[in-house]
Amino acid sequence: MPLKADQIPSPPRENEPLQAATESAQTLALMAQRRSTKIAHFVEPGPAGEDLDALLTLAARVPDHGKLGPWRFVVIEGDARARAGIAIARAIENDDGVTDELLHSARSLFLRAPLCVMVVSSAAPHPKIPEWEQTLSSGAACFALLMAANAMGYAGAWITEWPTYDARARKALGLADHERIAGFIYIGSAREPLTERVRPDAKTRISRF
Ligand SMILES: Cc1cc2nc3c(=O)[nH]c(=O)nc-3n(C[C@H](O)[C@H](O)[C@H](O)COP(=O)(O)O)c2cc1C
């Protein structure tokens, strides 16, 4: 059974004392075994209401140089999933060579899971904080959301796909010109269990200076 919002500790108040480290074997086990769900395997239920708000509050708790909060979350759930699909299909419907199949898949894109959170990077030039660091913070928000969803008992997947790289689709989804999509985080339950995938050998990525 997925956990509920009231099982997550409330966010601390500003200047409240906090631990620098908290031992958590369960967190380590989750990190050791986490796995994204295939997009074709999502089924109901997904989180909603205050449970989803609690998840997004956790995802917003990421390192962020300059306290800019250079990201925002757009929840695409319920009927909005079809509306968002129609919007991105309209953005490409007059393209040369567009097929009915392509338009159908655009319209159905967000219907593949109970909900999708579009994580938008609003990184922009700043006198002190490099844009690169703002962008990295939005990637951290994507991963935090994925991990928090798993820890709450939901399946998740971080996907980008073509709308991320199509300026017309981004506009149709409500992004400003300077904003980018860091990820579509699909969240729900998994129709079937997962198997492990090939992974980079961490040892080959580690060196000591
Ligand atoms: C920024 C980003 C974008 C991704 N976009 C896609 C995508 O469009 N389609 C896809 O199949 N997987 C995509 N992936 C990969 C999946 O999210 C996932 O990580 C992978 O398929 C399974 O690995 P995991 O179980 O370790 O998460 C993307 C990953 C990242 C970090």
PDBQT file of the ligand as one rigid body, heavy atoms in Angstrom, charges set to zero:
ROOT
HETATM    1  C1  LIG A 301      17.297  13.212 -18.765  1.00  0.00    +0.000 C 
HETATM    2  C2  LIG A 301      16.852  11.813 -19.088  1.00  0.00    +0.000 A 
HETATM    3  C3  LIG A 301      15.994  11.596 -20.139  1.00  0.00    +0.000 A 
HETATM    4  C4  LIG A 301      15.558  10.320 -20.476  1.00  0.00    +0.000 A 
HETATM    5  N1  LIG A 301      14.706  10.164 -21.511  1.00  0.00    +0.000 NA
HETATM    6  C5  LIG A 301      14.312   8.927 -21.857  1.00  0.00    +0.000 A 
HETATM    7  C6  LIG A 301      13.425   8.749 -22.951  1.00  0.00    +0.000 A 
HETATM    8  O1  LIG A 301      12.998   9.720 -23.578  1.00  0.00    +0.000 OA
HETATM    9  N2  LIG A 301      13.061   7.491 -23.270  1.00  0.00    +0.000 N 
HETATM   10  C7  LIG A 301      13.537   6.415 -22.558  1.00  0.00    +0.000 A 
HETATM   11  O2  LIG A 301      13.190   5.267 -22.885  1.00  0.00    +0.000 OA
HETATM   12  N3  LIG A 301      14.353   6.552 -21.496  1.00  0.00    +0.000 NA
HETATM   13  C8  LIG A 301      14.761   7.780 -21.140  1.00  0.00    +0.000 A 
HETATM   14  N4  LIG A 301      15.606   7.947 -20.078  1.00  0.00    +0.000 N 
HETATM   15  C9  LIG A 301      16.088   6.746 -19.344  1.00  0.00    +0.000 C 
HETATM   16  C10 LIG A 301      15.115   6.269 -18.283  1.00  0.00    +0.000 C 
HETATM   17  O3  LIG A 301      14.727   7.326 -17.461  1.00  0.00    +0.000 OA
HETATM   18  C11 LIG A 301      15.706   5.232 -17.315  1.00  0.00    +0.000 C 
HETATM   19  O4  LIG A 301      16.692   5.841 -16.546  1.00  0.00    +0.000 OA
HETATM   20  C12 LIG A 301      16.261   3.993 -17.930  1.00  0.00    +0.000 C 
HETATM   21  O5  LIG A 301      15.550   3.575 -18.995  1.00  0.00    +0.000 OA
HETATM   22  C13 LIG A 301      16.230   2.867 -16.927  1.00  0.00    +0.000 C 
HETATM   23  O6  LIG A 301      17.168   3.021 -15.967  1.00  0.00    +0.000 OA
HETATM   24  P1  LIG A 301      16.841   3.027 -14.421  1.00  0.00    +0.000 P 
HETATM   25  O7  LIG A 301      16.000   1.858 -14.097  1.00  0.00    +0.000 OA
HETATM   26  O8  LIG A 301      18.177   2.972 -13.789  1.00  0.00    +0.000 OA
HETATM   27  O9  LIG A 301      16.172   4.337 -14.137  1.00  0.00    +0.000 OA
HETATM   28  C14 LIG A 301      16.018   9.215 -19.718  1.00  0.00    +0.000 A 
HETATM   29  C15 LIG A 301      16.879   9.438 -18.637  1.00  0.00    +0.000 A 
HETATM   30  C16 LIG A 301      17.294  10.715 -18.316  1.00  0.00    +0.000 A 
HETATM   31  C17 LIG A 301      18.207  10.917 -17.136  1.00  0.00    +0.000 C 
ENDROOT
TORSDOF 0
